[in-house]
């Protein structure tokens, strides 16, 4: 601001007036170049001093989201795997149960005497169902009742077990046996790549009991 000539409290009329100490309206002491300025403001509280910390936090969040995503994907794959193999595991479990029930039944044994009865393991099935494993390669197979009952005349195989599947099946099932043991198996090729997975369960006669394996064995379960 310039004081008009003759209006200042000091000096001759018409002479420019010097500003008061500290400048006009300034609270800080003045300098020859004008009013003094205070120190530059520092970083805002919690600002982290720049972009570095904020970027680090963002990267940590991305890593955590990636880890959680992988966990979710793995969980989904496991669930899909359980669903894909549920048929064969349930079926083999039922076949083993049927084999045990059939063994506990009493069969006439005329060769041992007119009134003699005995227990026996159901004899082996003549054919797996379906007979050709390629019928379940990458697709499901609808069986017929005659495939499961083909051994009815000799009371053997799936007919002896009283086991059959009415719904389309993704696995081929077989039943092998000796007088003192059995082996039931399921074979599948769910992705149709020509490589087959195998699941088996067995049982063996000990003393007067047919003991069933507590687990189902798996070979190439991801095929």
PAZAPA-4460 file (N, C-alpha, C; in steps of 0.05 Angstrom, whole numbers, plus 32768, in hexadecimal, padded with zeros to 4 digits):
% residues 223
    n_x    n_y    n_z   ca_x   ca_y   ca_z    c_x    c_y    c_z   seq   type   mol
   8011   7FE8   8000   8000   8000   8000   8012   8019   8000     1      X     A
   800C   802C   7FF1   801C   8045   7FEF   800B   805B   7FFB     2      X     A
   8018   806A   800D   8009   8080   801B   800A   8098   8009     3      X     A
   7FF3   80A4   8003   7FF3   80BC   7FF2   8004   80D2   7FFD     4      X     A
   8010   80E2   7FEC   8021   80F8   7FF6   8012   810A   8009     5      X     A
   801F   8112   801F   8014   8126   8031   8002   811A   8046     6      X     A
   7FFC   80FF   8045   7FEA   80F4   8058   7FF8   80E6   806F     7      X     A
   8013   80E2   806D   8021   80D3   8082   8024   80E4   809B     8      X     A
   8029   80D7   80B2   802C   80E5   80CB   8048   80F2   80CD     9      X     A
   805B   80E9   80BE   8077   80F3   80C0   8080   80FC   80A5    10      X     A
   8095   810A   80A4   80A1   8112   808B   8093   8129   807F    11      X     A
   80A1   8135   806C   8095   814D   805F   807E   8145   804E    12      X     A
   806C   8158   8049   8055   8152   8038   805E   8149   801C    13      X     A
   8051   8135   8012   8057   812B   7FF7   806C   8115   7FF7    14      X     A
   807A   8110   800D   808F   80FB   800E   8082   80E0   8013    15      X     A
   808B   80CB   8005   8080   80B0   800B   8086   80A7   8027    16      X     A
   8074   809A   8034   8077   8091   804F   8080   8074   8050    17      X     A
   8094   806E   8062   809D   8052   8066   8089   8042   8075    18      X     A
   8086   8029   806F   8072   8018   807E   807B   8014   809A    19      X     A
   8069   8010   80AC   8071   800A   80C8   8080   7FF0   80CA    20      X     A
   808E   7FED   80E1   809E   7FD4   80E5   808C   7FBC   80E3    21      X     A
   8096   7FA8   80D5   8086   7F8F   80D1   8073   7F90   80BA    22      X     A
   8071   7FA7   80AC   805F   7FA9   8095   8044   7FAF   809E    23      X     A
   8033   7FB6   808B   8018   7FBD   8090   8008   7FA4   8099    24      X     A
   7FFC   7FA5   80B0   7FEC   7F8F   80B9   7FFA   7F75   80C0    25      X     A
   8016   7F75   80C1   8025   7F5D   80C6   802A   7F5A   80E4    26      X     A
   8029   7F42   80EE   802E   7F3D   810A   804B   7F36   810F    27      X     A
   8059   7F2B   80FA   8075   7F24   80FD   8087   7F3B   80F7    28      X     A
   809F   7F3B   8102   80B1   7F52   80FD   80B7   7F54   80DF    29      X     A
   80BA   7F6C   80D5   80C0   7F71   80B9   80DD   7F6D   80B3    30      X     A
   80E3   7F6B   809A   80FF   7F69   8090   8101   7F7E   807A    31      X     A
   811A   7F84   8072   811C   7F97   805C   810E   7F8F   8043    32      X     A
   810A   7F75   803F   80FC   7F6C   8026   80DE   7F69   802A    33      X     A
   80D4   7F6E   8041   80B8   7F6B   8047   80B3   7F5B   8060    34      X     A
   809B   7F53   8065   8094   7F44   807E   80A1   7F28   807D    35      X     A
   80A9   7F1E   8095   80B5   7F04   8097   80A0   7EEE   8096    36      X     A
   80A6   7ED7   808A   8093   7EC0   8089   809C   7EAB   809D    37      X     A
   8089   7E9C   80A8   808F   7E86   80BB   809A   7E6E   80AC    38      X     A
   80A2   7E5A   80BB   80AC   7E41   80AF   8097   7E33   809E    39      X     A
   80A0   7E24   8089   808D   7E15   8078   807E   7E00   8089    40      X     A
   8065   7DFC   8083   8055   7DE8   8093   8060   7DCC   808D    41      X     A
   8060   7DBC   80A2   8068   7DA0   80A0   8052   7D8E   8095    42      X     A
   8057   7D74   8092   8042   7D62   8089   802B   7D60   809C    43      X     A
   8013   7D5D   8090   7FFB   7D5B   80A1   7FFD   7D42   80B3    44      X     A
   7FF1   7D44   80CB   7FF1   7D2D   80DD   7FE5   7D15   80CF    45      X     A
   7FF3   7CFD   80D1   7FE8   7CE5   80C5   7FED   7CE3   80A8    46      X     A
   7FFA   7CF7   809B   7FFE   7CF7   807F   8014   7CE4   8076    47      X     A
   8025   7CDA   8088   8039   7CC6   8081   8051   7CD2   8073    48      X     A
   8052   7CEC   8070   8069   7CF8   8064   806B   7CF4   8046    49      X     A
   8055   7CED   8038   8056   7CEA   801B   8047   7CD2   8011    50      X     A
   804C   7CCA   7FF7   803E   7CB4   7FEA   8049   7C99   7FF1    51      X     A
   8061   7C98   7FFB   806E   7C7D   8000   805E   7C6C   8013    52      X     A
   8057   7C75   802B   8047   7C64   803E   802C   7C5C   8032    53      X     A
   801F   7C6F   8025   8004   7C69   801A   8007   7C53   8004    54      X     A
   801C   7C55   7FF4   8020   7C40   7FDF   8026   7C25   7FEC    55      X     A
   8035   7C25   8002   803B   7C0C   800F   8022   7BFF   801A    56      X     A
   8010   7C10   8026   7FF6   7C05   8030   7FE6   7BFA   801A    57      X     A
   7FE5   7C07   8003   7FD5   7BFE   7FEC   7FE0   7BE3   7FE2    58      X     A
   7FFB   7BE0   7FE2   8007   7BC7   7FD9   8000   7BB0   7FEC    59      X     A
   8001   7BB6   8006   7FFA   7BA2   801A   7FDD   7B99   8016    60      X     A
   7FCB   7BAC   8011   7FAF   7BA5   800D   7FAB   7B94   7FF4    61      X     A
   7FBA   7B9A   7FDF   7FB8   7B8A   7FC6   7FC2   7B6E   7FCB    62      X     A
   7FD8   7B6B   7FDA   7FE3   7B51   7FE0   7FCF   7B40   7FF0    63      X     A
   7FC2   7B4D   8004   7FAE   7B3F   8014   7F96   7B36   8004    64      X     A
   7F8D   7B48   7FF2   7F77   7B41   7FE1   7F7F   7B29   7FCF    65      X     A
   7F97   7B2A   7FC5   7FA1   7B14   7FB4   7FA1   7AFA   7FC3    66      X     A
   7FAB   7AFB   7FDC   7FAD   7AE2   7FEC   7F91   7AD8   7FF2    67      X     A
   7F7E   7AEA   7FFA   7F63   7AE1   7FFF   7F56   7AD5   7FE6    68      X     A
   7F5C   7AE1   7FCF   7F51   7AD7   7FB6   7F5B   7ABB   7FB0    69      X     A
   7F75   7AB6   7FB5   7F7F   7A9B   7FB0   7F72   7A87   7FC3    70      X     A
   7F6E   7A8F   7FDC   7F61   7A7C   7FEF   7F45   7A76   7FE5    71      X     A
   7F36   7A8A   7FDC   7F1B   7A85   7FD2   7F1B   7A73   7FBA    72      X     A
   7F2E   7A77   7FA7   7F30   7A67   7F8F   7F36   7A4A   7F96    73      X     A
   7F49   7A46   7FA9   7F50   7A2B   7FB1   7F38   7A1D   7FBE    74      X     A
   7F29   7A2C   7FCF   7F12   7A21   7FDB   7EFD   7A19   7FC7    75      X     A
   7EF9   7A2A   7FB3   7EE5   7A23   7F9E   7EEE   7A0A   7F8F    76      X     A
   7F07   7A08   7F88   7F11   79F1   7F7A   7F0E   79D7   7F8A    77      X     A
   7F13   79DA   7FA4   7F0F   79C2   7FB6   7EF2   79BA   7FB6    78      X     A
   7EE0   79CD   7FB9   7EC4   79C7   7FB9   7EBB   79BA   7F9F    79      X     A
   7EC6   79C4   7F89   7EBF   79B8   7F6F   7ECA   799C   7F6D    80      X     A
   7EE2   7998   7F78   7EEE   797D   7F78   7EDD   796A   7F89    81      X     A
   7ED4   7973   7FA0   7EC3   7962   7FB1   7EA9   795A   7FA2    82      X     A
   7E9E   796E   7F95   7E85   7968   7F86   7E89   7955   7F6F    83      X     A
   7EA0   7957   7F62   7EA5   7946   7F4B   7EAA   7929   7F53    84      X     A
   7EB5   7924   7F6B   7EBB   7909   7F74   7EA6   78FE   7F87    85      X     A
   7E92   790D   7F8D   7E7E   7904   7FA0   7E70   78EB   7F96    86      X     A
   7E6A   78E9   7F7D   7E5C   78D2   7F72   7E6B   78B8   7F77    87      X     A
   7E85   78B7   7F6F   7E94   789E   7F71   7E98   7897   7F8E    88      X     A
   7E9D   78AA   7F9F   7EA2   78A3   7FBB   7E89   7899   7FC9    89      X     A
   7E72   78A6   7FC3   7E59   789D   7FCE   7E52   7881   7FC4    90      X     A
   7E56   787D   7FAA   7E4F   7863   7F9E   7E60   784C   7FA9    91      X     A
   7E7A   7851   7FAB   7E8C   783C   7FB5   7E86   7836   7FD3    92      X     A
   7E7F   784B   7FE1   7E77   7846   7FFD   7E5E   7835   7FFF    93      X     A
   7E4B   783A   7FED   7E32   782A   7FED   7E38   780E   7FE4    94      X     A
   7E49   7809   7FD0   7E50   77EE   7FC7   7E5D   77DF   7FDE    95      X     A
   7E6F   77EB   7FED   7E7C   77DE   8004   7E67   77D7   8019    96      X     A
   7E54   77E9   801E   7E3F   77E3   8031   7E2E   77CC   8028    97      X     A
   7E27   77CC   800E   7E17   77B6   8003   7E26   779B   8004    98      X     A
   7E40   779C   8000   7E50   7783   8001   7E50   7778   801E    99      X     A
   7E52   778A   8031   7E51   7781   804D   7E35   7776   8054   100      X     A
   7E20   7783   804B   7E05   7779   8050   7E01   775E   8043   101      X     A
   7E0A   775B   802A   7E07   7741   801C   7E16   772B   802A   102      X     A
   7E2E   7731   8035   7E3E   771D   8043   7E30   7714   805C   103      X     A
   7E22   7726   806A   7E15   771F   8083   7DFC   770E   807E   104      X     A
   7DF2   770E   8066   7DDA   76FE   8060   7DE2   76E0   8060   105      X     A
   7DCF   76CF   8065   7DD5   76B2   8066   7DCD   76A5   804C   106      X     A
   7DDF   7696   8041   7DDA   7688   8028   7DDA   766A   802D   107      X     A
   7DC8   765B   8020   7DC8   763E   8023   7DE2   7632   8017   108      X     A
   7DED   761E   8024   7E05   7611   801B   7E00   75F3   801B   109      X     A
   7DF1   75E9   8007   7DEA   75CC   8007   7E03   75BA   8006   110      X     A
   7E19   75C4   7FFC   7E31   75B3   7FFB   7E3B   75AE   8017   111      X     A
   7E33   75BE   802B   7E3B   75BA   8046   7E26   75AC   8057   112      X     A
   7E0F   75A7   804B   7DF9   759A   805A   7DDF   75A6   8052   113      X     A
   7DCA   7597   8055   7DB0   75A0   804C   7DA6   75B9   8059   114      X     A
   7DAC   75BD   8073   7DA1   75D3   8082   7DB7   75E8   8088   115      X     A
   7DCE   75E6   807B   7DE4   75F7   8081   7DE2   7611   8071   116      X     A
   7DE7   7627   807F   7DE9   7641   8073   7E04   764D   8078   117      X     A
   7E0D   765F   8067   7E27   766B   806B   7E27   7688   8060   118      X     A
   7E3D   7696   8066   7E40   76B1   805B   7E54   76B0   8044   119      X     A
   7E51   76C3   8032   7E63   76C4   801B   7E66   76E0   8011   120      X     A
   7E7D   76E6   8004   7E81   76FF   7FF6   7E74   76FD   7FDB   121      X     A
   7E65   7711   7FD3   7E59   7711   7FB9   7E6E   770C   7FA3   122      X     A
   7E6A   76F9   7F91   7E7D   76F4   7F7C   7E80   770D   7F69   123      X     A
   7E96   770D   7F5A   7E9C   7724   7F49   7E87   7729   7F34   124      X     A
   7E86   7742   7F2B   7E74   7749   7F15   7E80   7741   7EFB   125      X     A
   7E70   7739   7EE7   7E7A   7731   7ECD   7E86   7748   7EBE   126      X     A
   7E7A   7760   7EC0   7E83   7777   7EB1   7E81   7790   7EC3   127      X     A
   7E92   77A4   7EBE   7E8E   77BE   7ECB   7E77   77CC   7EBD   128      X     A
   7E6D   77E1   7ECA   7E57   77F1   7EBF   7E60   780E   7EBD   129      X     A
   7E62   781A   7EA5   7E5E   780D   7E8B   7E76   77FA   7E84   130      X     A
   7E71   77E9   7E71   7E86   77D6   7E69   7E9F   77E4   7E5D   131      X     A
   7E9A   77F9   7E4D   7EAF   7809   7E40   7EB4   7822   7E50   132      X     A
   7ECD   7826   7E5A   7ED3   783D   7E6A   7ED1   7857   7E5A   133      X     A
   7ED4   7856   7E40   7ED2   786E   7E30   7EB6   787A   7E30   134      X     A
   7EA3   786B   7E39   7E87   7875   7E3A   7E84   788A   7E4F   135      X     A
   7E97   788C   7E62   7E95   78A1   7E77   7EAD   78B4   7E75   136      X     A
   7EBB   78B5   7E5E   7ED1   78C7   7E5A   7EC7   78E3   7E52   137      X     A
   7EC7   78F5   7E65   7EBE   7910   7E60   7EA0   7913   7E5E   138      X     A
   7E91   78FF   7E66   7E74   7901   7E64   7E68   78ED   7E78   139      X     A
   7E4E   78EE   7E7B   7E3F   78DC   7E8D   7E32   78C6   7E7D   140      X     A
   7E2D   78AF   7E8A   7E22   7898   7E7D   7E08   7890   7E8B   141      X     A
   7DF4   788A   7E7B   7DDB   7881   7E86   7DDA   7862   7E83   142      X     A
   7DDC   7854   7E99   7DDC   7837   7E98   7DBF   782D   7E97   143      X     A
   7DBD   7813   7E91   7DA3   7805   7E91   7DA3   77F1   7EA8   144      X     A
   7D8C   77EA   7EB1   7D8A   77D8   7EC8   7D96   77BD   7EC1   145      X     A
   7D94   77B4   7EA8   7D9F   779A   7EA1   7DBD   7799   7EA4   146      X     A
   7DCB   77B0   7EA3   7DE8   77AF   7EA7   7DEF   77A9   7EC4   147      X     A
   7DDE   77B1   7ED6   7DE3   77AB   7EF2   7DDA   7790   7EFB   148      X     A
   7DC7   7785   7EED   7DBB   776B   7EF5   7DC4   7754   7EE4   149      X     A
   7DD8   7758   7ED3   7DE0   7742   7EC1   7DE9   7729   7ECF   150      X     A
   7DF2   772B   7EE8   7DFB   7714   7EF7   7DE6   7708   7F0A   151      X     A
   7DCD   7710   7F06   7DB8   7706   7F17   7DB6   76E8   7F17   152      X     A
   7DB8   76DA   7F00   7DB5   76BD   7F01   7DC8   76AE   7F13   153      X     A
   7DE0   76B9   7F18   7DF2   76AC   7F2A   7DF6   76BB   7F44   154      X     A
   7DE5   76CE   7F49   7DE5   76DE   7F62   7E01   76E9   7F67   155      X     A
   7E0B   76F8   7F55   7E26   7703   7F57   7E26   7720   7F4E   156      X     A
   7E3E   772C   7F51   7E42   7748   7F48   7E2F   775C   7F54   157      X     A
   7E28   7770   7F45   7E16   7785   7F4F   7DFA   777B   7F56   158      X     A
   7DF2   7765   7F49   7DD8   775A   7F4F   7DD8   774E   7F6B   159      X     A
   7DEE   7741   7F73   7DF0   7736   7F8E   7DF2   774D   7FA2   160      X     A
   7E00   7762   7F9B   7E02   7779   7FAD   7DE8   7789   7FAF   161      X     A
   7DD7   7785   7F9A   7DBE   7795   7F98   7DC5   77B3   7F95   162      X     A
   7DD9   77B8   7F84   7DE2   77D3   7F7F   7DDD   77DA   7F61   163      X     A
   7DD2   77F1   7F5C   7DCF   77FB   7F41   7DCC   7819   7F42   164      X     A
   7DD2   7827   7F2C   7DD0   7844   7F2A   7DBA   784B   7F16   165      X     A
   7DA8   785C   7F1E   7D92   7863   7F0C   7D98   787D   7EFD   166      X     A
   7DA9   788E   7F09   7DAF   78A8   7EFD   7DC8   78A6   7EEB   167      X     A
   7DCC   78B9   7ED9   7DE4   78B9   7EC8   7DFD   78B9   7EDA   168      X     A
   7E11   78AA   7ED3   7E29   78A7   7EE4   7E42   78B2   7ED5   169      X     A
   7E54   78BD   7EE5   7E6D   78C8   7ED9   7E84   78B5   7EDC   170      X     A
   7E7F   789D   7EE9   7E95   788A   7EEE   7E8D   786E   7EE5   171      X     A
   7EA1   785E   7EDE   7E9D   7842   7ED8   7EA2   7833   7EF2   172      X     A
   7E8F   7820   7EF8   7E91   7811   7F11   7E96   77F3   7F0C   173      X     A
   7EA8   77E8   7F1C   7EAE   77CB   7F1A   7EAD   77BE   7F36   174      X     A
   7EAA   77A4   7F36   7EAA   7795   7F4F   7EB8   777B   7F4B   175      X     A
   7ECE   7777   7F58   7EDE   775E   7F57   7EDD   7751   7F72   176      X     A
   7EDF   7736   7F73   7EDD   7729   7F8D   7EEA   770D   7F8C   177      X     A
   7EF2   7704   7FA3   7EFB   76E8   7FA8   7EE9   76DE   7FBE   178      X     A
   7EEB   76C5   7FC5   7EDA   76BB   7FDB   7EDF   76C9   7FF6   179      X     A
   7EF6   76D7   7FF9   7EFB   76E3   8012   7F01   7701   8010   180      X     A
   7EFC   770E   7FF9   7F02   772A   7FF7   7EF3   7736   7FDF   181      X     A
   7EF1   7751   7FDE   7EE6   775E   7FC7   7EF5   7778   7FC3   182      X     A
   7EF3   7783   7FAA   7EFE   779D   7FA3   7EEA   77AB   7F91   183      X     A
   7EE0   77C2   7F99   7ECE   77D2   7F89   7EDD   77EA   7F7F   184      X     A
   7ED9   77F1   7F66   7EE7   7808   7F5B   7ED6   781A   7F4A   185      X     A
   7EDE   7833   7F48   7ED2   7847   7F37   7EE7   7855   7F27   186      X     A
   7EE3   7857   7F0D   7EF6   7863   7EFB   7EE9   787A   7EEC   187      X     A
   7EF7   7891   7EEA   7EEB   78A8   7EDD   7EFF   78B8   7ECD   188      X     A
   7EF4   78C8   7EBA   7F04   78DA   7EAA   7EF2   78F3   7EA6   189      X     A
   7EF0   7903   7EBB   7EDC   7919   7EBB   7EE3   792E   7EA6   190      X     A
   7EFD   7933   7EA2   7F04   7948   7E8E   7F07   793E   7E72   191      X     A
   7F04   7924   7E6E   7F04   7919   7E53   7F1F   791A   7E45   192      X     A
   7F35   791A   7E55   7F50   791B   7E48   7F5D   7900   7E44   193      X     A
   7F4E   78EB   7E49   7F58   78D0   7E44   7F68   78C4   7E5C   194      X     A
   7F6C   78D4   7E71   7F79   78CA   7E89   7F65   78C5   7E9E   195      X     A
   7F66   78AE   7EAB   7F50   78A5   7EBD   7F59   78A6   7EDA   196      X     A
   7F46   78AD   7EEB   7F4B   78AC   7F08   7F3E   7892   7F12   197      X     A
   7F49   7887   7F27   7F3F   786E   7F32   7F3A   7871   7F50   198      X     A
   7F24   7866   7F59   7F1D   7865   7F76   7F16   7848   7F7D   199      X     A
   7F1F   783E   7F93   7F1A   7823   7F9A   7F15   7821   7FB8   200      X     A
   7F05   780C   7FC0   7F01   7805   7FDB   7EFF   77E7   7FDC   201      X     A
   7F09   77DB   7FF2   7F0A   77BE   7FF3   7F01   77B4   800E   202      X     A
   7EFD   779A   800F   7EF5   778C   8028   7F01   7770   8029   203      X     A
   7F05   7766   8041   7F12   774C   8044   7F05   773D   805C   204      X     A
   7F01   7723   8058   7EF5   7713   806D   7F0B   770C   8082   205      X     A
   7F05   7712   809B   7F17   770A   80B1   7F05   76FD   80C6   206      X     A
   7F0D   76E4   80CC   7EFC   76D3   80DD   7EE1   76D0   80D0   207      X     A
   7ECC   76DB   80DD   7EB1   76D9   80D1   7EA6   76F4   80C9   208      X     A
   7EB7   7708   80C6   7EAE   7723   80BF   7EBB   772C   80A5   209      X     A
   7EAB   773C   8097   7EB6   774A   807F   7EBD   7766   8087   210      X     A
   7ED7   776C   8089   7EE1   7786   8091   7EE5   7798   8079   211      X     A
   7EDA   77AF   807A   7EDB   77C2   8063   7EF1   77D7   8069   212      X     A
   7F00   77DD   8054   7F15   77F2   8057   7F08   780C   8060   213      X     A
   7F14   781B   8073   7F08   7834   807C   7F0B   784B   8069   214      X     A
   7F1C   7848   8055   7F21   785E   8042   7F1E   7855   8025   215      X     A
   7F19   7868   8014   7F18   7863   7FF7   7F33   786C   7FEB   216      X     A
   7F40   785A   7FDD   7F5A   7860   7FD1   7F55   7870   7FB7   217      X     A
   7F67   7884   7FB2   7F64   7895   7F9A   7F7E   7894   7F8A   218      X     A
   7F7A   7894   7F70   7F91   7895   7F5D   7F8A   78AA   7F47   219      X     A
   7F9B   78BE   7F45   7F96   78D4   7F32   7F7B   78E1   7F34   220      X     A
   7F74   78EA   7F4D   7F58   78F4   7F51   7F52   790D   7F41   221      X     A
   7F66   791C   7F37   7F61   7935   7F29   7F5B   7930   7F0B   222      X     A
   7F5C   7917   7F02   7F57   7912   7EE6   7F39   7910   7EE0   223      X     A
***
